[in-house]
Amino acid sequence: MISKEGVSYSGHVSIYNGKEVVGGNSNMHVSQAKVVYLYVADETKKKGRKQ
């Protein structure tokens, strides 16, 4: 997903700035990241799902 400034995401979040992953935690406020990958845990397969 493309992030917007001032938007907060919850869940397992990895921030990718176009070159490298610059952060990721369970509750993050996104202000400058260009691309945000939100992974939702699968309780049965325990795999990430890109949204």
N, C-alpha and C positions, 0 to 999 in steps of 0.2 A: 504494500500500500504506500501511497505517497503521503508523507506527513504534512501537516499544516502547523504553522507556528502557534504556540499557546494551547496545543491539544495534549491532553493527558491520556496515556494508555495504561491498562492494567493487564496482568498476566505475564507470561515469559516474553520479554521484549528484547530484541537485538537491534541495535542501531547501526546502520551501515551508511557511511558518509560518501560512498562512491569509490573509496580505496580500501578501507578496512573497517572492521567492526569496532566501534568506538565506545560501546557501552551495552549494558543489558542487566536488568534485574526484574523483580516482581512487580514493581510499581514505579513508573518513571514519567516525568514530565518532559515532553519533547518540545524543544524550542528552536533548534537549528538543524537537526538531522534532515537529510533530504529523503532518505528511504528508510522505512521502518518495517521490519518483518515481525509479525505477531504470530507466535507459535502457541497453539492450543494443545494441551496435553491430552493424549488419548488414553483413557483409563485402562483399556484392554491391551492395546498394542504398544502403548507408551512411546508413540512416535509423534513428531511435530507435524502440524498441518499449517501450511503457508496460506495466509489470507490476504 
